[in-house]
Structure formats: C-alpha cells, structure tokens
C-alpha cells in the first residue's frame, strides 16, 4: 500500500504539466506587454535608463591635437614646416613664438589643421600654443616646445643680388644672384627664386656655377620694364647640410635701350638709343693677333670717371707692359680687363687701325659723351674678330641661344 500511494497517476501528472506551461506562457506574455508599454517600468533585471553603460556608448570623445615637430624635439632641421592637426574638434588659433621672432601660418577652411607659412631659424627654441574646441564643446589649450639645430657659418649660404634696389639699368642687364657658400641643390633654390616683370616678359634662370645664378629675358628687356626679384631661400636646403640664410627682395627698373655696335674691321662704334642712331664714333680695339678683342655681346659692368690701368693685373708684362694712372671715362665690359675708355694717345689710329691691348679706345670728348649717357646693363655688340665672348667673362649671358640658356635651369 505504501508503494502504491507514492505513485502519482498519469492523468494527474499530465494536468500539472499543462498548468505549468500555461503559467510560463502568461509570464512571457506579461513581459512582452511591459516592453511595448512606454510608461511601464523596466523589466526586472534590465539596466535602468541613463545608466553608466548607456552613457559610455553615447559619450563624445575629447579633442586631440598633434603638433609637428613633436613637443620636446631637439636639433630640428630649419627646413621643417610646423603643422598642427585636430581630431574630434576644430582649431581656433595657433601662435608660434621664439627668440628669432614669430612664425605666421594659415588655418584650413574646416579648422582641422594649421600650417606655417614662415620657415625656422637655426639655434632657436619655438613655442607652439594652440587653442581648440572639441565636438563636446570643451575648449583646450596646448603648448608644445622644440628647438632647431645650430648651424655654423659654413652651413649657411647668404645671397647677394644685382641690380641694386631702385637702380635703373640697361636693357642687357641680367639678374645676378651670388652665394658665399656653394649651393648644390639648385632645384630647391630655384623653386624659391622668382622674377616678376611689368610688362610681362619670358625669361629663365641659368646656373653658371654652384655660387652664381643669372636670370635674363628671352630678348633684351623692354625699355621702362619694372622688375621685382624675390630670392626666398632663407632656411631652404642648399644640399650637403647647408641652408639658405636671409632672403632678398629687390625692385629695379629698365631704362632706355642703349645698344652700341662695334665693328672691329671698320674701326667704328655706332651708338643707338631706342633704335635711333645718335653718333658714329671712330675707335681702336685690340691689336691682332696678340691682343685681340672678343667678338660677341658684352654688357657694361661698372663705370669709373678715372681708373688706374696696370697691365700686370691682366698678365701683360715685359716690353708691352703699361701702367697708366687716371684713365678717363672707363667702363668695364669683361672681368678679364676689356674696357671702353678715353685714349688720347691713340687718336691718330682711331678709325684706322687696331692698336690697343684689348680695350676700345676713343677720343676724350667722345668717351665723356658716351660715359654720361651710359649705365650699367647697356649693351655693346662686337663683330670682326674670331675670338669669342664667353658666358662667364663679365655679363656674357647674351652669347647663349635661348634654347641653350633655358637648358641651364635646374627646372628645365
């Protein structure tokens, strides 16, 4: 009997199972109804609204700033460009200060970046102060400091420019940029050297050496041209660990077209101004073949009311040597010693024979008249000898064809 009482009839077990299933179904339905009811409390065990887990998913990240060169950097190269970038926000302002002065820059249209427009100076400590606003509305200020490399004088090259500021020159005058320490990276420098003309004229740079670059137009300057030269090479790499120092900006003007045509066969010089023939002057040039005057296009380099002329300075010694003081109205045409000047001692040969040591001699009256109208950059075209003028013996730029001249550019 006791064993029979412990056994639950099958019908009873089936009824209890059905009751449990119905109860579970009601619980699930109630949960579903609660989830669809906006005014109902959250289901038991669920995270309440506004909990830490929900805030973590919806949080706005703070603004992040990146500065280059990095904060604390030392020995930074002077051709580096300062840059600041912002993530998750916008840059409001950037101020760069140093013992060498402030550094200007430009902010991008979207405020996401700032880039310096000025270059760095050697041996200086820079402070980059940035103010930015994050997407969360919070404003932050960050300052990053770095120091540039120290440079010796041998690691810096300084440019000098001709013509001089405000000078009026002749139509053959090239723009001349000289460097005191050699520039081997011609392309980097040339990208930062420009010549602007009004009226506009086509022209090109030509590197005569690592120390000197010239710019000339395709043809002689137009009279009255205004020229602006910008040699913006400060802190630009010159190659071999050398950097440019002190940019230069020069404005000058081109005067009347003075072109003097010398014929060494007929022993005369025709003087033209703006295309008009002003005078034909009897002259003498270098005795041939010993002292032949060069043929080609020369340009007046410098002028002297009086000039001592000693043949030893150009290698002439012995019986043909000379040393003449106070030669009047002397105008240099070549570095090797060719001048136009007054030569009263050879008046009888002027217009007749070539008897000089290479210079172009004329009467004192004609020399004074020519000197008074001439300026640096005026053109003197020589014909009549088989000894050619060269590019580097004075301002010999016009003795190269335009195609050859352009090929002397590092950017051609």
SULURFEN-V302433 format. One record per backbone hydrogen bond with DSSP energy under -1.0 kcal/mol. CO is the residue of the C=O (numbers start at 0). NH is the residue of the N-H. If there is no record, write none. Layout:
BEGIN
co->{CO | CO}
nh->{NH | NH}
END
This chain:
BEGIN
co->{0 | 1 | 8 | 9 | 10 | 11 | 12 | 13 | 14 | 15 | 16 | 17 | 18 | 19 | 20 | 21 | 22 | 23 | 24 | 25 | 26 | 27 | 28 | 29 | 30 | 31 | 36 | 42 | 47 | 50 | 51 | 52 | 53 | 63 | 65 | 67 | 69 | 72 | 75 | 76 | 77 | 81 | 82 | 83 | 84 | 86 | 87 | 89 | 92 | 94 | 95 | 96 | 97 | 103 | 103 | 105 | 107 | 110 | 111 | 112 | 113 | 114 | 123 | 125 | 126 | 127 | 128 | 129 | 130 | 130 | 131 | 132 | 133 | 137 | 139 | 141 | 143 | 144 | 145 | 146 | 148 | 151 | 152 | 154 | 156 | 157 | 159 | 161 | 163 | 166 | 168 | 169 | 170 | 174 | 175 | 176 | 177 | 183 | 184 | 185 | 186 | 188 | 189 | 191 | 193 | 195 | 197 | 201 | 203 | 205 | 209 | 210 | 211 | 211 | 212 | 213 | 214 | 215 | 221 | 224 | 225 | 226 | 227 | 228 | 229 | 230 | 230 | 232 | 235 | 237 | 237 | 238 | 241 | 242 | 243 | 247 | 249 | 250 | 251 | 252 | 253 | 255 | 256 | 257 | 258 | 259 | 260 | 261 | 262 | 262 | 266 | 267 | 268 | 269 | 270 | 270 | 271 | 272 | 275 | 278 | 280 | 282 | 283 | 284 | 286 | 294 | 295 | 297 | 299 | 301 | 303 | 304 | 306 | 308 | 309 | 310 | 310 | 311 | 317 | 321 | 323 | 326 | 327 | 329 | 330 | 331 | 337 | 337 | 338 | 339 | 340 | 342 | 345 | 345 | 348 | 348 | 355 | 359 | 360 | 361 | 362 | 363 | 364 | 365 | 366 | 367 | 368 | 369 | 374 | 375 | 376 | 377 | 378 | 379 | 380 | 381 | 382 | 386 | 390 | 391 | 393 | 395 | 396 | 400 | 401 | 402 | 404 | 405 | 407 | 408}
nh->{4 | 5 | 12 | 13 | 14 | 15 | 16 | 17 | 18 | 19 | 20 | 21 | 22 | 23 | 24 | 25 | 26 | 27 | 28 | 29 | 30 | 31 | 32 | 33 | 34 | 35 | 39 | 45 | 50 | 54 | 55 | 56 | 57 | 86 | 84 | 82 | 72 | 146 | 148 | 79 | 119 | 115 | 67 | 113 | 65 | 63 | 134 | 132 | 130 | 128 | 102 | 126 | 100 | 116 | 117 | 114 | 110 | 90 | 85 | 107 | 83 | 105 | 147 | 145 | 96 | 143 | 94 | 141 | 91 | 92 | 139 | 89 | 136 | 133 | 131 | 129 | 127 | 71 | 125 | 75 | 122 | 154 | 155 | 242 | 244 | 179 | 177 | 175 | 166 | 252 | 254 | 172 | 220 | 214 | 161 | 212 | 159 | 185 | 188 | 189 | 190 | 191 | 192 | 231 | 229 | 227 | 225 | 217 | 215 | 213 | 182 | 178 | 207 | 208 | 176 | 205 | 174 | 203 | 224 | 253 | 197 | 251 | 195 | 249 | 193 | 232 | 247 | 235 | 243 | 183 | 184 | 241 | 237 | 156 | 234 | 230 | 228 | 165 | 226 | 168 | 223 | 257 | 273 | 378 | 271 | 380 | 269 | 382 | 266 | 267 | 282 | 262 | 280 | 260 | 277 | 278 | 258 | 275 | 272 | 270 | 268 | 350 | 360 | 355 | 290 | 388 | 381 | 379 | 376 | 331 | 329 | 328 | 326 | 323 | 312 | 313 | 315 | 314 | 320 | 310 | 308 | 306 | 341 | 303 | 339 | 300 | 332 | 333 | 359 | 330 | 361 | 345 | 348 | 349 | 351 | 352 | 286 | 340 | 283 | 342 | 366 | 367 | 368 | 369 | 370 | 371 | 372 | 373 | 377 | 169 | 171 | 299 | 259 | 297 | 261 | 295 | 263 | 294 | 395 | 393 | 395 | 398 | 399 | 404 | 405 | 406 | 407 | 408 | 206 | 411}
END
